[in-house]
Amino acid sequence: MDVALALSGVLSLRTGIVVALVLEALFAVVLVVEAAAFRRAYRATRQRGAGRRTGLVAGAEAVWPPVLLRLVRAEAGVIRALWWAVRRRSAVGPDDVPLPYAGRFGLVLGAVTALGVLETAVVHVLLPWEIARWVLLVVSFYGLVRVLGSGLSLFQHPHVLRDGELVLRSGHLHPIAVPLAGLVSARRSTESEHGRTVVRNGDRLVLSVMGDTDVELRFDPPVPVAGQDEPVARVAFWADDPQAVVRLLRDRAVPAGR
């Protein structure tokens, strides 16, 4: 903007140079302050025994706005999902028991991807304005990449049952680690029309798929869950095979006789 104003004659060359130097000086101060905050958060996290990646995330959280962090994580998750699809990887450890929830997305993802490719090709051929044609091509390609990456991440990040906890997921977003200490009941319970993917209603935490849940867990006493201000007494979520999930949780975590 400074260059444009100087070239258009709104600012004189001298004024433009002064403005540029002042802005660069202010920017340098901001960088120094953010670098110091990043370093403090990184070192504190590493001193607690966390890995380098966790330290980098903590440093970024200390200096970047939450909205920007969410955008960066979403874009990084899409790119990682595409890379993992090529390498056939998933976020399931060697001792994890996967509990899939994305079965209903398979047909939808394939149909949306195929229609998106067809629509992009047709619009690119039929649109008479060259600039608009290429702009729409880039936008359409980006949209297809986002849809495909987000859809693939749902299959690559299933819910997983680990030693002492159940990790509920919604693709590469919204991981919720629920400790199973205190689990007294696991049952099928189908509910629909949840307004959002993650909903907190009193002592109940919901992680839905397309607004639906089909498994409910009860805890006594309520358990602390990361990211929640108050302990949770009930957790509802969706699984492709709710009966198998309920049976597995009852065998592994629910005390005998409950």
BAFI-3210 file (N, C-alpha, C; in Angstrom, 3 decimals, decimal comma, padded with zeros to 6 digits):
// residues 258
n [1|2|3|4|5|6|7|8|9|10|11|12|13|14|15|16|17|18|19|20|21|22|23|24|25|26|27|28|29|30|31|32|33|34|35|36|37|38|39|40|41|42|43|44|45|46|47|48|49|50|51|52|53|54|55|56|57|58|59|60|61|62|63|64|65|66|67|68|69|70|71|72|73|74|75|76|77|78|79|80|81|82|83|84|85|86|87|88|89|90|91|92|93|94|95|96|97|98|99|100|101|102|103|104|105|106|107|108|109|110|111|112|113|114|115|116|117|118|119|120|121|122|123|124|125|126|127|128|129|130|131|132|133|134|135|136|137|138|139|140|141|142|143|144|145|146|147|148|149|150|151|152|153|154|155|156|157|158|159|160|161|162|163|164|165|166|167|168|169|170|171|172|173|174|175|176|177|178|179|180|181|182|183|184|185|186|187|188|189|190|191|192|193|194|195|196|197|198|199|200|201|202|203|204|205|206|207|208|209|210|211|212|213|214|215|216|217|218|219|220|221|222|223|224|225|226|227|228|229|230|231|232|233|234|235|236|237|238|239|240|241|242|243|244|245|246|247|248|249|250|251|252|253|254|255|256|257|258]
n.u [000,826|001,941|003,877|002,162|000,742|002,831|003,697|001,402|001,359|000,099|001,511|004,633|007,938|009,855|008,204|006,986|009,189|009,863|007,500|007,582|009,938|009,225|007,048|008,354|010,088|008,260|007,155|009,371|009,680|007,338|007,863|010,094|008,965|007,016|008,677|010,063|007,949|007,152|009,474|009,580|007,216|007,726|010,092|009,172|007,254|008,826|010,470|008,723|008,732|007,580|007,376|009,185|007,408|005,050|005,976|006,416|003,790|002,707|004,205|003,296|000,603|000,932|001,524|-000,025|-003,267|-006,326|-008,228|-006,680|-004,988|-006,825|-007,547|-005,072|-004,567|-006,722|-006,185|-003,670|-004,423|-005,975|-004,078|-002,359|-004,094|-004,445|-001,819|-001,464|-003,354|-002,129|000,014|-001,292|-001,852|-002,944|-004,391|-003,967|-002,699|-000,346|-001,379|-003,954|-007,529|-009,519|-012,540|-014,714|-016,547|-017,314|-018,665|-021,056|-020,242|-018,862|-020,124|-021,213|-018,917|-017,577|-019,500|-019,763|-017,144|-016,848|-018,917|-018,037|-015,607|-016,639|-018,328|-016,435|-014,899|-016,856|-017,697|-015,274|-014,898|-017,177|-017,444|-017,171|-015,421|-012,071|-010,418|-012,203|-012,753|-010,319|-009,957|-012,208|-011,544|-009,270|-010,400|-012,374|-010,802|-009,387|-011,553|-012,376|-010,114|-010,203|-012,654|-012,175|-009,873|-010,851|-012,901|-011,460|-009,966|-011,786|-012,009|-009,398|-008,989|-010,358|-012,554|-010,788|-010,021|-008,096|-005,653|-007,242|-008,609|-010,957|-010,755|-012,398|-013,249|-013,513|-012,757|-009,695|-010,143|-011,423|-010,525|-011,298|-010,417|-011,551|-011,406|-011,726|-012,046|-014,358|-016,475|-019,696|-021,788|-022,654|-024,428|-026,724|-028,137|-030,031|-030,071|-031,102|-030,677|-028,876|-027,554|-024,918|-021,582|-019,990|-021,372|-022,182|-024,182|-025,240|-024,208|-023,584|-021,850|-021,614|-020,652|-021,367|-022,292|-023,227|-025,254|-026,229|-026,266|-025,459|-024,554|-024,286|-022,523|-022,158|-020,931|-019,748|-018,088|-018,508|-016,201|-013,131|-012,566|-010,365|-010,349|-012,888|-014,730|-016,053|-016,478|-017,569|-020,540|-022,028|-021,581|-022,149|-022,010|-021,375|-021,181|-020,222|-020,841|-022,652|-023,481|-021,334|-019,404|-020,524|-020,527|-017,777|-016,832|-018,197|-017,043|-014,399|-014,270|-016,502|-017,446|-017,969|-021,317|-022,554]
n.v [-001,201|001,213|001,584|001,754|004,104|005,929|005,723|006,588|009,242|010,226|010,126|011,667|010,785|010,907|010,921|008,428|006,705|007,230|006,378|003,654|002,833|003,311|001,542|-000,913|-000,930|-001,073|-003,543|-005,173|-004,953|-006,237|-008,835|-009,532|-009,548|-011,555|-013,703|-014,038|-014,758|-017,137|-018,691|-018,899|-020,373|-022,692|-023,727|-024,115|-026,101|-028,188|-028,657|-029,881|-032,407|-032,936|-033,641|-032,410|-031,577|-031,066|-028,961|-027,024|-026,586|-025,531|-023,168|-021,826|-021,484|-019,625|-017,249|-016,857|-015,836|-017,466|-017,993|-017,947|-020,093|-022,220|-022,185|-022,759|-025,312|-026,720|-026,565|-027,814|-030,335|-031,246|-031,413|-033,307|-035,503|-036,155|-036,879|-039,038|-040,737|-041,502|-042,893|-044,779|-044,585|-044,301|-042,816|-044,655|-046,410|-049,130|-050,562|-049,711|-049,952|-049,651|-047,830|-047,437|-044,689|-043,446|-044,647|-043,969|-041,875|-042,741|-043,310|-040,792|-039,158|-040,195|-039,651|-036,832|-036,039|-037,094|-035,709|-033,111|-033,030|-033,437|-031,186|-029,108|-029,542|-029,188|-026,507|-025,202|-025,679|-024,559|-021,911|-018,645|-016,523|-015,964|-015,231|-015,459|-018,147|-019,457|-018,552|-019,687|-022,335|-022,695|-022,107|-024,106|-026,428|-026,158|-026,337|-028,990|-030,388|-029,729|-030,890|-033,611|-034,150|-033,579|-035,482|-037,909|-037,801|-038,471|-041,232|-041,940|-041,190|-042,777|-043,322|-044,441|-047,081|-047,151|-048,113|-047,583|-045,302|-043,693|-042,390|-040,019|-038,873|-036,504|-036,650|-034,981|-033,096|-031,947|-033,945|-035,918|-037,037|-039,423|-040,507|-043,828|-044,634|-045,073|-045,580|-046,770|-047,612|-048,646|-048,255|-048,746|-045,949|-044,164|-041,013|-037,984|-034,931|-033,229|-030,035|-029,189|-030,442|-030,933|-030,844|-029,489|-030,174|-029,430|-031,913|-033,556|-034,671|-034,421|-035,891|-035,795|-037,318|-036,035|-034,938|-037,066|-039,572|-042,781|-044,263|-044,297|-043,360|-043,709|-042,227|-042,665|-041,725|-038,493|-037,775|-035,992|-034,258|-033,336|-029,990|-029,421|-027,549|-028,513|-031,675|-034,666|-036,513|-038,029|-039,321|-039,092|-040,522|-041,306|-044,441|-046,769|-049,449|-049,835|-051,798|-053,587|-051,852|-051,157|-053,669|-054,214|-052,123|-052,716|-055,173|-054,445|-052,216|-051,648|-052,280|-055,569|-056,730|-054,286]
n.w [000,000|000,746|-001,265|-003,489|-002,891|-002,956|-005,639|-006,943|-006,325|-004,102|-001,738|-001,079|-002,270|-000,213|002,078|001,738|002,049|004,724|006,026|005,341|006,678|009,351|009,641|009,185|011,375|013,507|012,875|013,257|016,030|016,871|015,911|017,493|020,083|019,747|019,099|021,495|023,205|021,965|022,325|025,132|025,689|024,227|025,443|028,070|027,681|026,661|028,862|030,555|029,628|027,189|023,626|020,683|018,673|020,127|021,654|019,660|018,827|021,189|021,336|019,020|019,727|021,707|020,429|018,123|016,912|018,011|015,956|013,608|014,171|014,120|011,412|010,187|011,232|010,143|007,362|007,300|008,175|006,015|003,943|005,068|005,178|002,472|001,823|003,559|002,451|000,078|001,131|002,568|005,320|008,777|011,736|013,909|016,522|017,301|019,466|019,619|019,435|016,728|016,204|013,919|012,426|010,129|008,053|006,689|005,123|002,908|000,316|-000,162|-000,258|-002,514|-004,518|-004,400|-005,030|-007,668|-009,043|-008,600|-010,060|-012,636|-012,909|-012,712|-015,033|-017,060|-016,657|-017,121|-019,831|-021,055|-020,201|-021,447|-020,860|-020,438|-018,216|-016,044|-016,355|-015,681|-013,089|-011,799|-012,225|-010,587|-008,054|-007,945|-008,031|-005,628|-003,853|-004,342|-003,451|-000,722|000,047|-000,547|001,035|003,636|003,806|003,571|005,911|007,858|007,696|008,210|010,818|013,016|015,893|018,778|021,015|023,814|026,282|029,115|028,212|025,978|022,836|021,126|017,881|015,158|012,221|011,502|013,329|016,518|018,589|021,383|024,411|026,505|029,722|030,966|033,536|036,055|034,392|034,190|032,675|029,405|026,514|023,733|022,197|020,261|018,873|017,248|015,320|016,640|017,145|016,602|015,887|018,191|021,331|024,454|027,112|030,051|032,217|030,166|027,303|023,838|020,786|017,640|014,453|011,505|012,980|014,470|017,069|018,515|020,627|024,140|027,030|030,555|033,537|036,852|039,574|037,822|035,128|034,515|031,492|028,961|027,856|028,699|031,019|033,265|034,999|033,267|033,061|031,304|028,030|024,627|021,379|017,866|016,206|013,686|014,083|016,551|018,407|018,612|019,634|022,115|023,347|023,436|025,099|027,448|028,101|028,514|030,237|031,926|035,239|036,649|036,912|036,610]
ca.u [000,000|002,846|004,436|001,098|000,466|003,959|003,684|000,247|001,553|-000,590|002,614|005,907|008,918|010,438|007,198|006,822|010,334|009,731|006,419|008,060|010,899|008,489|006,292|009,300|010,570|007,185|007,045|010,509|009,368|006,336|008,540|010,929|008,073|006,420|009,731|010,329|006,810|007,244|010,593|009,201|006,232|008,387|011,004|008,386|006,634|009,866|010,957|007,750|008,928|006,866|008,208|009,448|006,193|004,164|006,555|006,144|002,362|002,526|004,754|002,373|-000,587|001,266|001,708|-000,985|-004,679|-007,006|-008,868|-005,626|-004,545|-007,822|-007,426|-003,837|-004,742|-007,645|-005,487|-002,632|-005,094|-006,377|-002,868|-001,880|-005,010|-004,126|-000,536|-001,695|-004,089|-001,135|000,861|-002,202|-001,630|-004,079|-004,012|-004,272|-001,469|-000,286|-002,204|-005,276|-008,647|-010,284|-014,003|-015,069|-017,805|-017,473|-019,187|-022,097|-019,648|-018,170|-020,850|-021,344|-017,619|-017,340|-020,423|-019,417|-015,882|-017,089|-019,710|-017,190|-014,700|-017,443|-018,760|-015,261|-014,545|-017,904|-017,635|-014,049|-015,055|-018,281|-017,379|-016,494|-014,461|-010,869|-009,968|-013,168|-012,614|-009,169|-010,212|-013,123|-010,827|-008,443|-011,295|-013,018|-009,785|-009,155|-012,718|-012,324|-009,045|-010,692|-013,687|-011,548|-009,020|-011,682|-013,584|-010,500|-009,523|-012,773|-011,672|-008,047|-009,012|-011,517|-012,463|-009,919|-010,031|-006,753|-005,565|-007,745|-009,322|-011,604|-010,495|-013,440|-012,724|-014,304|-011,666|-008,502|-010,591|-012,215|-010,205|-011,752|-009,949|-012,433|-010,897|-012,768|-012,206|-015,658|-017,531|-020,614|-022,823|-022,486|-025,649|-027,172|-029,142|-030,028|-030,649|-030,835|-030,910|-027,957|-027,323|-023,520|-020,816|-019,667|-022,385|-022,136|-025,493|-025,145|-023,120|-023,569|-021,015|-022,048|-019,876|-022,279|-021,976|-024,417|-026,287|-026,740|-025,470|-026,111|-023,967|-024,191|-021,762|-022,436|-019,801|-020,036|-018,364|-018,161|-014,766|-012,619|-012,223|-009,580|-011,114|-014,180|-014,559|-016,619|-016,468|-018,622|-021,199|-022,556|-020,954|-022,866|-021,266|-021,840|-020,279|-020,820|-021,366|-022,822|-023,602|-019,984|-018,731|-021,084|-020,044|-016,354|-016,665|-018,674|-016,056|-013,104|-014,237|-017,590|-017,274|-018,912|-022,550|-023,119]
ca.v [000,000|002,360|001,737|002,209|005,505|006,731|005,745|007,353|010,645|010,604|010,398|011,979|009,707|010,991|010,458|006,986|006,019|007,358|005,478|002,282|002,562|003,241|000,281|-002,022|-000,907|-001,611|-004,967|-005,831|-005,047|-007,302|-010,117|-009,817|-009,894|-012,865|-014,713|-014,274|-015,518|-018,481|-019,383|-019,234|-021,459|-023,901|-024,256|-024,600|-027,366|-029,203|-028,972|-030,799|-033,733|-033,094|-033,733|-031,178|-031,155|-030,466|-027,662|-026,092|-026,238|-024,631|-021,868|-021,190|-021,063|-018,472|-016,016|-016,713|-015,758|-018,771|-018,176|-018,292|-021,448|-023,167|-022,234|-023,459|-026,735|-027,303|-026,721|-028,829|-031,626|-031,644|-031,816|-034,569|-036,577|-036,552|-037,573|-040,326|-041,595|-042,053|-043,843|-045,712|-044,467|-043,882|-042,391|-045,778|-046,982|-050,600|-051,142|-049,094|-050,668|-048,645|-047,892|-046,558|-043,933|-042,682|-045,494|-043,304|-040,855|-043,316|-043,067|-039,341|-038,621|-040,582|-038,944|-035,404|-035,888|-037,325|-034,596|-031,920|-033,102|-033,232|-029,790|-028,279|-029,700|-028,597|-025,047|-024,721|-025,757|-023,759|-020,495|-017,944|-015,517|-016,723|-014,948|-016,086|-019,604|-019,932|-018,280|-020,724|-023,610|-022,736|-022,183|-025,429|-027,421|-026,022|-026,885|-030,449|-030,854|-029,588|-031,906|-034,940|-034,278|-033,638|-036,771|-038,977|-037,727|-039,154|-042,651|-042,097|-040,880|-043,365|-043,390|-045,536|-047,514|-047,383|-048,559|-046,634|-044,155|-043,752|-041,153|-039,761|-037,975|-036,091|-036,381|-034,479|-032,064|-032,324|-035,152|-035,837|-038,208|-039,668|-041,579|-044,823|-044,879|-044,585|-045,958|-047,723|-048,061|-048,418|-048,774|-048,126|-044,893|-043,404|-039,672|-037,197|-033,488|-032,412|-028,828|-029,052|-031,683|-031,061|-030,145|-029,710|-029,877|-029,810|-032,862|-034,461|-034,259|-035,097|-035,778|-036,411|-037,425|-035,565|-034,658|-038,300|-040,388|-044,073|-044,903|-043,393|-043,845|-043,026|-042,302|-042,360|-040,285|-037,842|-037,781|-034,787|-034,416|-032,189|-029,030|-029,182|-026,859|-029,322|-033,112|-035,171|-037,708|-038,796|-039,050|-039,710|-040,421|-042,173|-045,494|-047,540|-050,698|-049,488|-052,976|-054,095|-050,885|-051,320|-054,940|-054,066|-051,256|-053,458|-056,213|-053,889|-051,099|-051,586|-053,280|-056,686|-056,505|-052,945]
ca.w [000,000|000,804|-002,607|-004,378|-002,587|-003,427|-007,096|-007,422|-006,005|-002,867|-000,827|-001,715|-002,123|001,133|003,050|001,564|002,657|006,183|006,456|005,216|007,743|010,619|009,667|009,341|012,757|014,343|012,575|013,907|017,470|017,022|015,712|018,659|021,198|019,476|019,181|022,912|023,750|021,389|022,964|026,515|025,669|023,715|026,462|029,216|027,288|026,561|030,204|031,175|029,057|025,929|022,445|019,938|017,979|021,117|021,994|018,563|018,887|022,331|020,953|018,080|020,467|022,537|019,644|017,027|017,321|017,921|014,648|012,660|014,486|013,618|009,953|009,846|011,555|009,175|006,087|007,479|008,256|004,663|003,221|005,652|004,797|001,101|001,870|004,195|001,520|-000,835|001,878|003,248|006,766|009,594|013,086|014,800|017,032|017,280|020,538|019,588|018,820|015,988|016,236|012,794|012,494|008,891|006,989|005,907|004,274|001,764|-000,923|-000,335|-000,660|-003,900|-005,410|-004,425|-005,758|-009,092|-009,568|-008,578|-011,209|-013,840|-012,950|-012,992|-016,446|-017,904|-016,526|-017,756|-021,284|-021,561|-019,831|-022,552|-020,408|-020,093|-016,848|-015,130|-016,493|-014,919|-011,670|-011,317|-012,216|-009,373|-006,896|-007,945|-007,668|-004,189|-003,170|-004,435|-002,556|000,648|000,279|-000,553|002,219|004,845|003,823|003,851|007,301|008,699|007,695|008,747|012,246|013,699|017,347|019,187|022,410|024,299|027,665|030,099|027,666|024,677|022,103|020,143|016,863|014,000|011,302|012,181|014,259|017,705|019,356|022,768|025,163|027,644|030,582|031,213|034,971|036,482|033,460|034,822|031,749|027,974|025,896|022,495|022,402|019,011|018,922|016,040|015,323|017,433|016,366|016,237|016,027|019,609|022,123|025,897|027,691|031,461|032,460|029,008|026,186|022,618|019,562|016,683|013,033|010,801|013,974|015,072|017,991|018,742|021,812|025,287|028,174|031,826|034,455|038,245|039,496|036,555|034,840|033,840|030,078|028,499|027,079|029,330|032,298|034,342|034,725|032,389|033,588|030,174|026,737|023,509|020,121|016,791|015,743|012,593|014,660|017,971|019,258|018,858|020,503|023,463|023,890|023,710|026,276|028,626|028,428|028,902|031,191|032,889|036,305|036,611|037,642|036,357]
c.u [000,866|003,446|003,392|000,788|001,588|003,964|002,538|000,345|000,840|000,433|003,851|006,876|009,521|009,462|006,999|007,947|010,245|008,670|006,881|009,023|010,209|007,734|007,219|009,848|009,519|007,029|008,172|010,272|008,370|006,986|009,389|010,070|007,474|007,460|010,056|009,206|006,831|008,322|010,242|008,241|006,863|009,266|010,241|007,749|007,657|010,409|009,997|007,814|008,216|007,845|008,355|008,190|005,219|004,669|006,301|004,689|002,090|003,061|003,847|001,122|-000,326|001,318|000,670|-002,403|-005,355|-007,643|-007,840|-005,112|-005,520|-007,742|-006,191|-003,972|-005,661|-006,946|-004,410|-003,248|-005,517|-005,173|-002,347|-002,774|-004,729|-002,807|-000,677|-002,455|-003,135|-000,313|000,040|-001,946|-002,930|-003,576|-004,432|-002,958|-001,505|-001,150|-003,611|-006,300|-009,496|-011,786|-014,508|-016,427|-018,161|-018,077|-020,211|-021,534|-019,045|-018,842|-020,960|-020,037|-017,317|-018,217|-020,061|-018,133|-016,087|-017,873|-018,898|-016,226|-015,455|-017,862|-017,596|-014,886|-015,568|-017,834|-016,409|-014,180|-016,079|-018,175|-016,593|-015,417|-013,234|-010,431|-010,880|-013,028|-011,472|-009,324|-011,122|-012,455|-009,991|-009,311|-011,936|-012,033|-009,503|-010,324|-012,734|-011,268|-009,511|-011,710|-013,067|-010,689|-009,817|-012,404|-012,655|-010,068|-010,513|-012,481|-010,301|-007,985|-010,271|-011,444|-011,518|-010,068|-008,609|-006,807|-006,040|-008,473|-009,927|-011,390|-011,540|-012,951|-013,806|-013,308|-010,437|-008,847|-011,309|-011,803|-010,582|-011,343|-010,781|-011,845|-012,022|-012,881|-013,543|-016,783|-018,406|-021,668|-022,442|-023,687|-025,905|-028,259|-029,087|-030,758|-030,249|-031,016|-030,090|-027,531|-025,906|-022,804|-020,483|-020,646|-022,179|-023,476|-025,499|-023,957|-022,954|-022,749|-021,388|-021,049|-020,651|-021,660|-023,252|-025,578|-026,801|-025,738|-026,202|-025,498|-023,925|-023,460|-022,143|-021,285|-020,257|-018,796|-018,029|-016,654|-014,338|-012,203|-011,494|-010,434|-012,468|-013,965|-015,026|-016,531|-017,701|-019,194|-021,758|-021,857|-021,737|-022,065|-021,853|-020,759|-020,990|-021,451|-021,558|-022,891|-022,230|-019,220|-019,210|-020,556|-018,570|-016,117|-017,128|-017,643|-014,791|-013,163|-015,334|-017,394|-018,329|-020,149|-023,186|-023,781]
c.v [001,260|002,636|002,282|003,687|006,413|006,841|006,580|008,833|011,110|010,927|010,774|010,831|009,712|010,467|008,949|006,203|006,060|006,409|004,027|001,926|002,434|001,924|-000,909|-002,086|-001,474|-003,117|-005,751|-005,988|-006,169|-008,670|-010,497|-010,264|-011,282|-013,982|-015,050|-015,101|-016,959|-019,293|-019,797|-020,417|-022,768|-024,539|-024,811|-025,949|-028,482|-029,611|-029,883|-032,190|-033,961|-033,135|-032,400|-030,667|-030,482|-029,093|-026,619|-025,647|-025,267|-023,236|-021,116|-020,692|-019,818|-017,170|-015,810|-016,602|-017,120|-019,029|-018,596|-019,708|-022,495|-023,298|-023,013|-024,956|-027,419|-027,552|-027,804|-030,223|-032,143|-032,150|-033,153|-035,735|-037,072|-037,327|-038,955|-041,275|-042,248|-043,136|-044,892|-045,758|-044,096|-043,549|-043,449|-046,412|-048,497|-051,259|-050,553|-050,036|-049,637|-048,905|-046,945|-045,881|-043,283|-043,489|-044,805|-042,238|-041,417|-042,997|-041,576|-038,737|-038,955|-039,806|-037,469|-035,168|-036,046|-036,168|-033,309|-031,883|-032,830|-031,776|-028,866|-028,343|-029,014|-027,075|-024,499|-024,718|-024,747|-022,272|-019,711|-016,960|-016,208|-016,495|-015,629|-017,608|-020,131|-019,660|-019,356|-022,094|-023,760|-022,893|-023,562|-026,516|-027,368|-026,609|-028,406|-031,035|-030,801|-030,671|-033,288|-035,151|-034,403|-034,976|-037,917|-038,977|-038,408|-040,649|-042,902|-041,856|-041,461|-043,108|-044,548|-045,805|-047,864|-047,856|-047,445|-045,432|-044,459|-042,403|-041,021|-038,692|-037,577|-035,669|-035,938|-033,372|-032,703|-033,645|-034,958|-037,132|-038,348|-040,788|-042,532|-045,209|-044,289|-044,903|-047,038|-048,251|-047,700|-049,043|-048,089|-047,108|-043,966|-042,084|-038,908|-035,716|-032,740|-031,223|-028,659|-030,380|-031,952|-030,206|-030,498|-029,254|-030,355|-030,713|-033,844|-033,849|-035,101|-034,829|-036,528|-036,510|-037,115|-035,348|-035,869|-038,900|-041,713|-044,864|-043,868|-044,086|-043,038|-043,278|-041,922|-042,723|-039,714|-037,730|-036,465|-035,116|-033,156|-031,296|-028,705|-028,586|-027,698|-030,805|-033,553|-036,454|-038,596|-038,353|-039,806|-039,498|-041,390|-043,190|-046,279|-048,826|-050,477|-050,704|-053,541|-053,162|-051,035|-052,592|-054,845|-053,224|-051,960|-054,504|-055,622|-052,956|-051,118|-052,658|-054,382|-056,370|-055,170|-052,922]
c.w [000,000|-000,572|-003,569|-004,155|-003,069|-004,943|-007,660|-007,091|-004,762|-001,783|-001,633|-001,473|-000,728|002,185|002,959|002,210|004,181|006,708|006,412|006,347|009,098|010,733|009,856|010,767|013,706|014,132|013,241|015,402|017,719|016,888|016,918|019,839|020,987|019,559|020,633|023,540|023,245|022,102|024,385|026,540|025,212|024,784|027,660|028,897|027,212|027,930|030,955|030,574|027,744|024,761|021,728|019,246|018,932|021,531|020,926|018,557|020,026|022,022|020,003|018,779|021,312|021,748|018,557|017,562|017,159|016,560|013,600|012,899|013,960|012,098|009,522|010,105|010,546|007,840|006,193|007,545|006,896|003,875|003,750|005,245|003,381|001,052|002,499|003,279|000,528|-000,138|002,642|004,755|007,466|010,991|014,106|015,221|017,048|018,345|020,582|018,954|018,085|016,078|015,143|013,003|011,163|007,747|006,102|004,969|002,987|000,439|-001,205|-000,841|-002,112|-004,875|-005,534|-005,206|-007,262|-009,715|-009,610|-009,747|-012,502|-013,988|-013,297|-014,467|-017,352|-017,860|-017,239|-019,280|-021,791|-021,246|-020,879|-022,111|-019,829|-018,657|-015,837|-015,166|-015,632|-013,428|-011,089|-011,288|-010,949|-008,139|-006,799|-007,538|-006,170|-003,398|-003,191|-003,501|-001,109|000,971|000,386|000,689|003,501|004,943|004,162|005,315|008,242|008,789|008,323|010,247|012,891|015,203|017,688|020,685|022,801|025,741|028,596|029,536|026,301|024,010|021,003|019,178|015,864|012,930|012,067|013,166|015,448|018,351|020,824|023,464|026,431|028,498|030,965|032,678|035,409|035,516|034,080|033,862|030,326|027,286|024,563|022,808|021,187|019,192|017,670|016,317|016,365|016,576|015,870|016,413|017,483|020,403|023,592|026,472|029,137|031,683|031,311|027,876|024,972|021,502|018,483|015,294|012,266|011,765|014,715|016,059|018,205|019,896|022,926|026,425|029,406|032,786|035,860|039,072|038,118|036,381|034,204|032,414|029,628|027,604|027,651|030,716|033,482|033,992|033,947|032,982|032,480|028,893|025,671|022,232|019,109|016,452|014,649|013,090|016,158|018,888|019,595|019,787|021,935|024,109|024,272|024,963|027,537|029,066|029,015|030,101|032,237|033,956|036,215|037,460|037,408|034,996]
res [m|d|v|a|l|a|l|s|g|v|l|s|l|r|t|g|i|v|v|a|l|v|l|e|a|l|f|a|v|v|l|v|v|e|a|a|a|f|r|r|a|y|r|a|t|r|q|r|g|a|g|r|r|t|g|l|v|a|g|a|e|a|v|w|p|p|v|l|l|r|l|v|r|a|e|a|g|v|i|r|a|l|w|w|a|v|r|r|r|s|a|v|g|p|d|d|v|p|l|p|y|a|g|r|f|g|l|v|l|g|a|v|t|a|l|g|v|l|e|t|a|v|v|h|v|l|l|p|w|e|i|a|r|w|v|l|l|v|v|s|f|y|g|l|v|r|v|l|g|s|g|l|s|l|f|q|h|p|h|v|l|r|d|g|e|l|v|l|r|s|g|h|l|h|p|i|a|v|p|l|a|g|l|v|s|a|r|r|s|t|e|s|e|h|g|r|t|v|v|r|n|g|d|r|l|v|l|s|v|m|g|d|t|d|v|e|l|r|f|d|p|p|v|p|v|a|g|q|d|e|p|v|a|r|v|a|f|w|a|d|d|p|q|a|v|v|r|l|l|r|d|r|a|v|p|a|g|r]
***
